[in-house]
Amino acid sequence: MLSDLPIRKIIHVDMDAFYASVEQLDDPNLKGKPIAVGGGGKRGVISAASYEARKFGVKSAMSGRLAEKLCPELIFVKTNFTRYKEVSQNIRKIFHDYTDLVEPLSLDEAYLDVTENKVGMHSASIIAQEIRQRIFKETGLTASAGISINKFIAKIASDCNKPNGQKTVNPEDVLQFLEDLDIRKFYGVGKVTAEKMYQKGIFTGKDLKSKSLEYLSDNFGKSGRYYYHVVRGIHNSEVKPNRIRKSLAAERTFSENLSSEIFMLTKLEHIAEEVAKRLSHSNVAGKTVTLKIKYSDFTLQTRSKTLPYFISDKAIVLETAKSLLYQEKLSNSVRLLGISLSNLNTENKTSKPMVVKEKTVSVQLKFEF
């Protein structure tokens, strides 16, 4: 079962260990060595790890302390986002030589729709190869790519031959590719959901496909419909060049664990001030305030409140965050606090959801990928 909408040619480009690779590029002494970007100090958290460090199990979002235990030779490097943004902008210029339908997901990855492109190439695979070659020639960095009929499959494919490789999933191969896929590889299936699926005997795409829409909705809520469609190759989200922000946040990790709400109020004020600055800079406001609490044992808790009106003022953001902090007793000492604002006033700018119709189609084998 595939959508009866026109088949697109989508490329997902993902830079290989981007932050770490930029640091190794700028400092030849770091080349071939295990490095971690960020994570220094006893409370630091790693932003990125080189492939040399990943061999030891070091990865992003890991504490610096744990990473150092796994890899005693690990070299910690401070983050330099100004430099990463500079390199990212150069890479995006390359993308725009091929298409204006570029949707950045972050500094190091983006979707490209090359169904119709500026260079008149029929093969999306050749375009992806040429883009990767140009990135290496012009920046010295490597990238991986996934090519297929939609964003969902292209993103999964880009991870298949990392680093410095690419994977094309042709239209006629989509359903088999998804059936053979480990459920953990499905974009949108996190660790907790994967465990839940395992408990229900869902280990592969084929297992997932055998479940009815009703079963998936009953067991996985709103996400059930999403799983039902994507395993059938149906994901009609377009590449959006002007991606609309859905939330805005700021957070802080503390040098010492905080055990009392009173000690957290000053910290919350600084975080609320940063959120208000970012709201002002982006010229947006939101209705839903979420307080993020990470405890000393690394468990994570979120508390949210939706207001009847849009806010962007620091004082209101702070007062709402305070009320969430006092909403219930803390279960442990706290190492991180964060405030985010969602349900933004950008929603009326989004396009209407696309209606998906399912039907069996004969795949065009001559459609060149």
C-alpha positions as CSV (number, residue, x, y, z in Angstrom):
1,M,0.0,0.0,0.0
2,L,1.4,3.3,-1.0
3,S,-0.1,6.8,-1.3
4,D,-1.6,7.7,-4.6
5,L,0.1,11.1,-4.5
6,P,3.0,11.8,-6.9
7,I,6.3,10.1,-5.9
8,R,8.8,12.6,-4.7
9,K,12.6,12.5,-4.8
10,I,13.8,13.3,-1.3
11,I,17.3,13.5,0.0
12,H,18.2,13.6,3.7
13,V,21.8,14.9,4.2
14,D,23.3,14.2,7.6
15,M,26.8,15.5,8.4
16,D,29.1,12.9,10.1
17,A,29.8,13.7,13.7
18,F,29.5,17.3,12.7
19,Y,30.7,19.3,15.8
20,A,33.5,16.9,16.5
21,S,34.6,16.8,12.8
22,V,34.7,20.6,12.6
23,E,37.0,20.6,15.7
24,Q,39.3,17.9,14.2
25,L,39.3,19.9,10.9
26,D,40.4,23.1,12.6
27,D,42.9,21.4,14.9
28,P,44.9,18.7,13.0
29,N,46.3,17.5,16.4
30,L,42.9,16.2,17.1
31,K,42.6,14.2,13.9
32,G,42.1,10.5,14.5
33,K,41.8,11.0,18.3
34,P,38.7,10.4,20.5
35,I,37.2,13.7,21.3
36,A,34.1,15.0,23.0
37,V,32.6,18.4,22.3
38,G,31.3,19.8,25.6
39,G,31.1,17.7,28.7
40,G,34.1,19.2,30.4
41,G,34.0,19.7,34.2
42,K,32.4,17.5,36.7
43,R,28.8,18.5,35.6
44,G,29.3,18.7,31.9
45,V,27.1,16.9,29.3
46,I,28.5,16.0,25.9
47,S,27.1,17.7,22.8
48,A,28.9,15.4,20.3
49,A,31.5,12.7,20.0
50,S,34.0,11.8,17.3
51,Y,33.8,8.4,15.7
52,E,37.0,7.4,17.5
53,A,35.2,8.2,20.8
54,R,32.0,6.4,19.8
55,K,33.9,3.1,19.5
56,F,34.2,3.3,23.3
57,G,30.5,3.9,23.8
58,V,30.8,7.7,24.2
59,K,27.8,9.5,22.8
60,S,25.9,12.8,22.9
61,A,23.8,13.7,26.0
62,M,26.2,11.5,28.1
63,S,27.8,13.0,31.2
64,G,31.4,13.9,30.9
65,R,32.3,11.8,33.9
66,L,30.8,8.6,32.5
67,A,32.4,9.3,29.1
68,E,35.8,9.6,30.7
69,K,35.4,6.3,32.5
70,L,34.5,4.6,29.2
71,C,37.4,6.3,27.4
72,P,40.2,7.4,29.6
73,E,42.1,9.0,26.6
74,L,39.1,11.2,25.8
75,I,39.9,14.8,24.9
76,F,37.3,17.4,25.8
77,V,36.8,20.4,23.5
78,K,34.7,23.4,24.2
79,T,31.7,24.1,21.9
80,N,32.1,26.8,19.3
81,F,28.6,27.3,17.8
82,T,29.7,30.4,15.9
83,R,32.1,28.3,13.9
84,Y,29.5,25.4,13.5
85,K,27.0,27.9,12.1
86,E,29.5,29.3,9.7
87,V,30.3,25.9,8.3
88,S,26.6,25.0,8.2
89,Q,25.8,28.1,6.2
90,N,28.4,27.1,3.6
91,I,26.9,23.7,3.3
92,R,23.4,25.1,2.9
93,K,24.7,27.2,0.0
94,I,25.7,24.0,-1.7
95,F,22.2,22.6,-1.2
96,H,20.6,25.7,-2.8
97,D,22.7,25.2,-5.9
98,Y,20.5,22.2,-6.6
99,T,17.1,23.1,-5.1
100,D,15.3,25.8,-3.1
101,L,13.2,23.2,-1.4
102,V,15.6,22.8,1.6
103,E,14.4,22.2,5.1
104,P,17.1,22.4,7.7
105,L,16.5,20.2,10.8
106,S,19.5,21.5,12.7
107,L,23.0,22.8,11.8
108,D,24.1,19.3,10.6
109,E,21.1,17.9,8.7
110,A,18.5,18.8,6.2
111,Y,15.9,17.5,3.8
112,L,16.1,18.4,0.1
113,D,13.3,17.9,-2.5
114,V,15.0,17.4,-5.9
115,T,12.0,16.0,-7.8
116,E,12.5,19.1,-9.9
117,N,15.9,20.6,-9.5
118,K,18.1,23.4,-10.8
119,V,20.7,21.2,-12.5
120,G,18.3,19.2,-14.6
121,M,19.4,15.8,-13.2
122,H,17.0,12.9,-13.3
123,S,18.8,10.8,-10.7
124,A,18.4,11.9,-7.0
125,S,21.1,9.4,-6.1
126,I,23.6,11.1,-8.4
127,I,22.6,14.5,-7.0
128,A,23.2,13.2,-3.4
129,Q,26.6,11.9,-4.4
130,E,27.6,15.1,-6.1
131,I,26.5,17.2,-3.0
132,R,28.5,15.0,-0.7
133,Q,31.6,15.3,-3.0
134,R,31.2,19.1,-3.0
135,I,30.8,19.3,0.8
136,F,34.0,17.4,1.2
137,K,35.9,19.4,-1.4
138,E,34.7,22.8,-0.1
139,T,34.7,22.2,3.7
140,G,36.9,19.1,4.2
141,L,34.0,17.3,6.0
142,T,32.1,14.2,5.1
143,A,28.4,13.7,4.9
144,S,26.0,10.7,4.6
145,A,22.7,10.7,2.7
146,G,19.5,8.8,2.3
147,I,17.4,9.0,-0.8
148,S,13.8,7.8,-1.3
149,I,10.2,8.8,-2.0
150,N,9.5,10.7,1.3
151,K,11.2,12.3,4.3
152,F,10.6,9.4,6.7
153,I,12.3,6.8,4.6
154,A,15.1,9.1,3.4
155,K,16.0,9.9,7.1
156,I,16.2,6.3,8.0
157,A,18.3,5.5,4.9
158,S,20.8,8.2,5.7
159,D,21.9,6.2,8.8
160,C,22.4,2.9,6.9
161,N,25.9,3.5,5.5
162,K,27.4,6.0,7.9
163,P,29.9,7.5,7.9
164,N,30.6,9.0,4.5
165,G,28.1,6.8,2.6
166,Q,24.6,6.9,1.1
167,K,21.6,4.6,0.7
168,T,18.9,4.8,-1.9
169,V,15.6,3.1,-1.3
170,N,13.9,2.9,-4.7
171,P,10.1,3.0,-5.0
172,E,9.8,-0.7,-5.7
173,D,11.9,-1.5,-2.7
174,V,10.2,0.7,-0.1
175,L,7.8,-1.9,1.4
176,Q,10.4,-4.7,1.7
177,F,12.9,-2.2,3.2
178,L,10.4,-1.2,5.9
179,E,9.3,-4.7,6.7
180,D,12.9,-5.9,7.2
181,L,13.7,-2.9,9.5
182,D,14.3,-3.3,13.2
183,I,11.6,-1.3,15.0
184,R,14.3,0.7,16.8
185,K,15.3,2.2,13.4
186,F,11.9,3.7,12.8
187,Y,12.1,7.5,13.1
188,G,9.7,8.4,15.9
189,V,10.1,5.2,17.9
190,G,12.0,6.1,21.0
191,K,13.6,3.8,23.5
192,V,10.6,3.5,25.8
193,T,8.2,2.9,22.8
194,A,10.6,0.3,21.4
195,E,10.5,-1.6,24.7
196,K,6.8,-1.5,24.8
197,M,6.6,-2.8,21.2
198,Y,9.0,-5.6,22.1
199,Q,6.7,-6.7,24.9
200,K,3.9,-6.9,22.4
201,G,5.9,-9.0,20.0
202,I,6.7,-6.2,17.6
203,F,10.3,-6.4,16.6
204,T,10.4,-5.5,12.9
205,G,8.4,-3.5,10.4
206,K,6.7,-6.7,9.3
207,D,5.5,-7.3,12.8
208,L,4.3,-3.7,13.0
209,K,2.5,-4.0,9.7
210,S,0.6,-7.0,10.9
211,K,-1.2,-4.9,13.5
212,S,-4.5,-3.1,12.7
213,L,-5.0,0.6,13.0
214,E,-7.4,0.0,15.8
215,Y,-4.8,-2.1,17.7
216,L,-2.1,0.5,17.3
217,S,-4.3,3.4,18.3
218,D,-5.5,1.5,21.4
219,N,-1.9,0.7,22.5
220,F,0.0,3.7,21.3
221,G,-2.5,6.5,21.3
222,K,-2.3,9.2,18.6
223,S,1.1,7.8,17.5
224,G,-0.6,4.6,16.5
225,R,-2.0,6.1,13.3
226,Y,1.4,7.5,12.4
227,Y,3.0,4.0,12.9
228,Y,0.2,2.4,10.8
229,H,0.9,4.7,7.9
230,V,4.7,5.0,7.8
231,V,5.2,1.2,7.9
232,R,3.2,1.2,4.6
233,G,5.4,3.8,3.1
234,I,2.9,6.6,3.6
235,H,4.3,9.9,4.9
236,N,3.3,12.9,2.9
237,S,4.9,15.7,4.8
238,E,6.4,18.1,2.3
239,V,9.9,19.6,2.4
240,K,9.2,23.0,3.9
241,P,11.9,25.6,3.2
242,N,10.5,28.0,5.9
243,R,10.0,25.5,8.7
244,I,7.8,27.0,11.3
245,R,9.0,26.9,14.9
246,K,6.8,24.9,17.2
247,S,8.5,25.6,20.6
248,L,11.2,27.7,22.2
249,A,13.2,26.8,25.2
250,A,16.2,27.4,27.5
251,E,17.7,25.3,30.2
252,R,20.6,25.3,32.7
253,T,22.7,22.5,34.3
254,F,23.9,23.4,37.8
255,S,27.4,23.0,39.2
256,E,25.9,21.6,42.4
257,N,22.6,19.7,42.8
258,L,19.8,21.8,44.3
259,S,17.6,20.3,46.9
260,S,15.1,23.1,47.7
261,E,12.6,25.0,45.5
262,I,13.7,28.2,47.2
263,F,17.2,27.8,45.8
264,M,15.8,27.3,42.4
265,L,13.9,30.5,42.1
266,T,16.9,32.7,41.1
267,K,17.9,30.0,38.5
268,L,14.4,30.0,37.1
269,E,14.4,33.8,36.8
270,H,17.6,33.7,34.7
271,I,16.1,30.9,32.5
272,A,12.8,32.8,32.1
273,E,14.8,35.9,31.0
274,E,16.6,33.9,28.4
275,V,13.3,32.4,27.1
276,A,11.8,35.9,26.9
277,K,14.8,37.2,24.9
278,R,14.5,34.4,22.4
279,L,10.7,35.0,22.1
280,S,11.4,38.6,21.4
281,H,14.1,37.8,18.9
282,S,11.8,35.4,17.1
283,N,8.8,37.7,17.4
284,V,6.6,34.9,18.7
285,A,4.4,34.2,21.8
286,G,3.0,31.0,23.2
287,K,0.3,29.6,25.4
288,T,1.8,26.4,26.9
289,V,4.6,26.7,29.5
290,T,6.6,23.5,30.3
291,L,9.0,23.1,33.2
292,K,11.7,20.5,32.6
293,I,13.3,19.0,35.7
294,K,16.2,16.6,35.6
295,Y,17.0,15.0,38.9
296,S,20.4,14.0,40.3
297,D,19.7,10.4,39.3
298,F,19.1,11.6,35.7
299,T,15.4,10.9,35.7
300,L,13.5,13.5,33.8
301,Q,10.1,15.1,34.6
302,T,8.0,17.7,32.8
303,R,5.1,19.8,34.1
304,S,3.0,21.9,31.8
305,K,0.3,24.5,31.9
306,T,-1.7,26.0,29.0
307,L,-2.9,29.6,29.4
308,P,-6.0,31.0,27.7
309,Y,-3.9,33.7,26.0
310,F,-0.5,34.1,24.3
311,I,2.4,35.2,26.4
312,S,6.0,36.4,25.8
313,D,6.6,38.5,28.9
314,K,9.3,37.3,31.2
315,A,7.2,38.0,34.4
316,I,4.3,35.8,33.2
317,V,6.6,33.1,32.0
318,L,8.4,33.1,35.3
319,E,5.3,33.1,37.5
320,T,3.8,30.2,35.5
321,A,7.1,28.2,35.8
322,K,7.1,28.9,39.6
323,S,3.6,27.6,39.9
324,L,4.7,24.4,38.1
325,L,7.7,24.1,40.3
326,Y,5.5,24.2,43.4
327,Q,2.8,22.0,41.8
328,E,4.2,18.9,43.5
329,K,7.0,17.9,45.8
330,L,10.4,17.3,44.2
331,S,11.3,13.6,44.2
332,N,15.1,14.2,44.5
333,S,17.8,16.9,44.3
334,V,17.8,18.7,40.9
335,R,20.8,19.0,38.4
336,L,18.9,20.8,35.6
337,L,16.0,23.1,35.1
338,G,14.5,24.2,31.8
339,I,11.5,26.3,30.6
340,S,9.9,25.9,27.2
341,L,7.0,27.7,25.5
342,S,4.9,25.9,22.9
343,N,1.5,26.2,21.3
344,L,3.0,29.3,19.6
345,N,1.2,31.9,17.6
346,T,2.8,30.6,14.4
347,E,0.2,27.8,14.1
348,N,-2.1,29.9,11.9
349,K,0.7,30.1,9.4
350,T,1.0,26.4,8.9
351,S,-0.6,24.7,5.9
352,K,-3.6,22.5,6.3
353,P,-2.8,18.8,6.9
354,M,-2.7,16.7,3.8
355,V,-5.4,14.1,3.4
356,V,-3.9,10.8,2.7
357,K,-5.7,8.3,0.5
358,E,-4.5,4.7,0.4
359,K,-4.7,2.5,-2.6
360,T,-2.6,-0.2,-4.2
361,V,-0.5,1.2,-7.1
362,S,1.8,-0.3,-9.7
363,V,5.3,1.2,-9.0
364,Q,6.9,3.0,-11.9
365,L,10.1,1.0,-12.3
366,K,11.5,3.5,-14.8
367,F,11.3,6.4,-12.2
368,E,15.0,7.0,-11.8
369,F,16.4,7.4,-8.3
